[in-house]
Amino acid sequence: MSLPSLRPGRLRATGLAAVAVLALAAPALPAAAEGGSVVGGAALGSTGVVVDAPGASRLPKLTASSFLLADLDTGDVLAARNAHGRLRPASTLKVLTALTLMPRLDPAAVYTARFEDANAEGSKVGVVPDATYTVAQLWQGLFLMSGNDAASALANAGGGVGPTVSAMNAKARELGALDTTARNPSGLDAPGQYSSAYDLALFARAGLAQQAFRDYASTVRARFPGKMPRAGHPRKTFEIYTQDRLLLNYPGAIGVKTGWTTKARGTFVGAATRDGRTLVATVMHSGFASWSESRALLDWGFRNAGLARPVGTLDPRPDTRQAAAVRAPGTLGATTAAATSRSAGNGMLPAWAWVPVALFATVLTLRLRVLARRRLRRLRRPPPRRPAY
C-alpha cells in the first residue's frame, strides 16, 4: 500500500489524526463508583471470561461479545465476559423504559395516540394516530411485539420523550447502572446510547421484583385494538404474540426481552425459574438467535449453580461492592480465561493488543512526517536552468 504524499500544511494534521484514531478506538473503562472500584466487583472489570466453578462442566461457546449469568434472588454473578463493555442495547433498553414509567402510569389510563407514535421507526405493534389505548395495552405492545410505536406512546403519556429519557438515565444511576446512557425510549440505535450485560441484568432484577412487570414480561399472547371504528360499530382487535422464543421453548422461562438492530446485532435478556432458583442470562452483540445463547447459559447455570462460586454481585451498593472487589481476576479458578474477541460495539480490545496498535500508529506518523519533509525540500529547490543555445 503506497502512502499519500502530503503538503507541508498537512503535517501537523496528520499527527493529530493518528492520535484521534487511537482515541476513537480506545476501550470504554469499566463502570466505577466512588474510590474507583469496579461496580459489582473487581473481577467484572475484566474483558475476558470470569468463572470460578471447580468440578463444573465447561461454559458453552458463545458468539456474544458480552454476557452475564446471575442468580436473581441472591444477586450472585456466576459467570461473565466483558460484563461492563458498553454496547448498543437495541430493544432490551425497553426494560429500563418499563422500570421508569410503570410507577408513573395508571394501567387503566387512556391515551390518544399521536402521529409521531405511529410513525416511529423500526418494529411496531400497530398504533394508529388519534386512536385510543389503555396504558396496559401499550405495555403489551411493547413487551410482546417490541413496538417502538408503543414505546413512543408510553413516553408521551409519561410527559414526553425528552423528560422520559432524562428519567430513564436517572433511574439507571439510581440502580447503579453506570454503563447505561439512554437517548430514546425504544432502544433504536442512536449516537451515545449504550448499556452493558451487567446493567441489563440489574434492570431485569429490578423489573422482575415487580408483579406488574413480571406479568407483562411473561405474557405470550394478547388482543390489541385496531383503528377507531365508525360511529355505532364495534372496534376490531387483532392477536399479538410474543417474540421471546425463550418464553415459548424453555421450561420455567419468565421473560424478559428481545433485541436486534444491524449495529447492535442480537441482544437478549432471559430469565427462568427452576427448583426454587431464578437465573438471568444477558447477552449482547450476538447472532440472530441470541435467545439460544441465553438458553445455553441458563442450562449451564441450573446444572452447575451448586458448584459455581460468585465472581461478582448484582448489588452495586458500596459495602457489597467492596466485599466483592477483594477477589481480583488473578485469584479466580482454573477455568478463568482471557477473552480475545473484540467488542465491536465500542472497539474494546484486550490490554495486550494496544501495544502493537500504538506502535503501528507511531511508525505511521513518523513515516508520514518523513515523506512530508522530503516533499517540502523538493518544493523549495530552485528550478533547473535551461542551457543557452
N, C-alpha and C positions, 0 to 999 in steps of 0.2 A: 504494500500500500504506500503510495507516494504521499509525502506531506505537502500541504499547500504552501506556496510562497507567501510571505507576509509583508505588508507595508510597514514602515517604521512606526507609524502611529498606532498600529495594532499590537505592538509588542507587549505593552502593559496589559491590554485587554486579554491577551492570550493567557498570561499567567493567572489573572483573576478568574478566567473561565475554568482553568484546571482546578483551582481551589473550589469554585462553585460546584463542579461535578462531584467532588468529594463530599461537599456539604449536603448535596441533594441525596447522595447515596448513603449517607451516614445512618446507622440504625437508630430507631427510637429507643430511648432509655426505658428500662422497666419502671413502672409506676412506683414512686417513692413518696412516703409521707414525711412527717417531722423526724429529723435525725438521719434521714437518708436511707432508712431500712426499706426493703422491698415489701410492698403490700402483700400480705399472705405468707411471708416467709422468704428467707434468703434463697432457698433452692429454686423458687419460682422465678427468680431473676435470670435463670439460665435459658438460652435459646435451644438447648438440647433436650432430650428426653430425660425426665427425672421420675424415678420409681424406686421404691425400696420394699421389695416383696420376696424375701428368701423362700425358696421352695415353690414359688408360684409359676404358672405357665408364662411363656413369653407374651409380651404385649402384641396385639395384632399389628400387622404392617398397614399403615395408613398413608394416603396421599396428602392428607391435610397438612398445611404448613404450621398449624397451631391447633392444639386440642387440650382439653382438661376433663378429668373424671373425678367426681367428688361425691361424698355422702351428704345428702341434703339435710339429714337430721343432725349429724354431729358437726358438719362443716369441714370434715377432714378431706383434703385433697389427696387422692390415691395415686394419681399419675398425671403427667402433663408434658407438653412440649411447647416451648415458646409461649408460655401462659400469658405473658404481658405484651406479646407482639401486637402492635397496633395495626389492625387490618380493617378493610371495609366490611361492615356487618351485614349489608343487604337487609332483607326484611326481618331478620332476627332483632333489629333495633326496635321493632314494634312492641317487643316485650317491655322495653323502657317506656314507650308511649302509653301502654296499658297501665303500668305501675304509676305513672304520673297522673293520668286522667281519671282512672276509676274512682278514686276517693272524691273527685270533684263533680262527677256527673251522676245524676239520678238515672238509673237504667230505664225508668218508665217515662223520662222526659222525652218530648217530641221535638225533632229538629227538622227544619226545612232545608233541603239540600240546595247548594249554590252551583252555578256553572263551573266555578273553579274546582269544586269537589268532583263533579262528573268528568271533568277534563283532565284529571290527574294522569300523569304519565305512568306507564307500567301496568302491572296486574290490577284488575278491577273486579268488584263483585257485581256491579251494575247499578250504581247510584244514578238517579235521574234528576236533573235540575228541577227545582220547585216542587219536588215530591217530598212527602214527609216520612220520617223513620223514627222509631224509638231508638234511644241510645243502645239498648240491649241488642237490637237488630244490627246496628252498626258494629258492635263488638263481634257479633257472629260473622259479619262480613270481613272483618279484619283478621280474626283468628283462622277461620276455615278457608277462605279464599285469598288471604293475604292482600285484601283490597287496598290499594293506595287511595282509591276514592273514599273508602270508609275511613281511612286514617286522616285524610284531609277534613272530612265532615266532623269527625270527633274532635280534631284540633280546633276547628272553628266553633264547635259547640262549647269548647272549653275556654273560649276567649280569643281565639285567633291562632294562626300558625306560629307567628313570631313569639307571642307570650308562651305558647305551649312548648316550643323548642327551648326557650330560656328555662322554663320549669323542668324540662327533661334533664338539662345539664345540671341544674341544682339538685335534682333527685339523684343523679349519678354520683355527685360529690357527697351527698348525704349517706349513700350506701358504701362509700369508699371505692367507687369505680373510677379510678383516676386515669384510666386509659381511654375513657369514652368522651367523645365530643360529638354532640348531635347537631345537625344542620337542617333536618326536616323530620317530620313525624313518621315517614314511611320507610326510611332506610335506603331509599333510592340513592345511588352513588352521587356524592356531592363533594366538592373540594373541602378538605379538612375534616370530613366525617369519618371517624374511626371508633373502633371498640376493640376488645380483646376476648379471648376464650375465658379468661378469669372473670372479666366484668360480666359477660353473658351468663356465666354460672351464678354470679351474685344476683343478677336480675331474676333469673329463674327461681332461685331460692326465695327471694322476697315475694315474687308473684305467687308461687305455689303455696305460700303460707296463708294466702287469702282465698276463701272458698269461692268467691265470685270469679276470680281469675282462674282458679282450678277448673271450675265448671266450663268456662268458655274454652280453655286450652284443651280439654278432653272431649269436646263435642264433635261428633262425627258428621252429622247432617242437620240441616235446619231449613225452614222455609223463609225466603227473602222476598219482600214486596217488590212488585214491578212498578210501572209508571202509574200515575194517578188516573183513575177512570173518569169517564163522562158521568155527569150527574145521574144518579139513580142506578148506576151499575156497580157491582162489587169490584174491589181491587184484586187483581190477579197476583199470585205469588209463584215463585219457582223454587225448586230444591237446589241447595248448595251442599257440597261435600268437602270434607277436609282434604287438604293437600299433604297432610302429615302421614307419610307411609309407615312411619314407626307406629303411630297410633292404630293403624289398620292391620299391622302384621306382627307386632311384638307383644306377647302376653305380659300384662301388667303395665303397659305404657300409659302415661297420663299426659302426654303432650311433649314439647311445648310449642316450637315454632320453626318453620322452614325459612330458607332464604336463598336467593340466587340473583346475581347480575353477571354480566360478562366480565366486569372488572373484579368484583368480589368473589366470583365463582360460587361454589357451594358453601353455604353456611348453615349450621343446624344446631338447635338446642333440643335435646331429647332427654326425657326423664321417665323412669319406670319404678314400680314398687314390687318387690318380691320378698316373701318370708319376713315381712316387717322391716325391710330395709329399702330406702328410697335413694336411688342414684341419679345423677345428672351427668350427661356427656355432651360437651360442646365442641364443635369442630368448625374451623374457619379455613377458607381458601382450599376447598376440597373439590372433588369431582361432582358431576351432576347428581349422582346417588349419594349425597352426603349423609342421608339418613342411615345408610348401611354402615358407614364408618362409626356413627354414633352407636348403632346397634352392636357393632363389634366391641366397642369399648365397654358398653353395658354388660355384654356377655362375660367379658374378662373380669369386670368388677364383681359381678354376682358370684362367679366361680372362685375368685381369689380375695374377696374382701376380708376374710379372716386372716389372711397372710400378709396383706398389704399394710405397711406402716405409713402414717401420714407424712407427706413431704411438704405440706403447707396447710393453710386453713382458709376457709371462706369467710372467716370472721376477721375483718380488717381493722378491728379496734386496736389501739396501741399496745395494750397489755398482751393480747394473744399474738399480735404480730411479732412482738419482741421474743416471745417464747418460741415461736416457730422459726425465727431467724437464727436461733442457736445452731440449728442443723445447717451447715454450709453444704454446697453442692458436692464438695470432695468427700463428705462423710457418708454419702448415700451408699446403698447396697451395690452388689456387684453387677446388677442389671442396669445401672445407670450408664447411659451412652451419650456422647455428644452428637447432636444432630448437625448434619452438613447441608441440609436443604436450605435453599434461600427462601425467605419470606417475601413473595412477590408483591404483596400489598404495600409494604413500607421499606423494601430494599434492605432487609436485615440479612447480614452475613455473620458467620462465626467469627470470633475475635481474631483468630489466626489469619483469616483471609484478608484482613485490612492491611497487612504488611505488604504483600505484592501489589495491592491496589494503590497504596500510597507511593510505592517505589515506581510503578508504571507512570503515575501522574507526574512525579518529579522528573523522571527521564524525559517524558514527552515535553514538559515545559522547557527543560534545558535545551532539548533538540530544536524546538521551535525558536528559541531565543538565538541559537547559533545561526539558523537559517535566516532569520530576520536581519542579523548583523551583517551577514555576507551580502544580502541583497542591498542593505544600506550602503556598504562600501562600493558595490558596483554602481549604484546610482550617483555616488559622489565623484566617481572617476571622470576626468575631462574626456570629451570625445576625441578619438584619434584624428590627427591631422592628415588631410589628403595630400599626396605628393604633387608637386608643381610640375606641370608639363610645359 
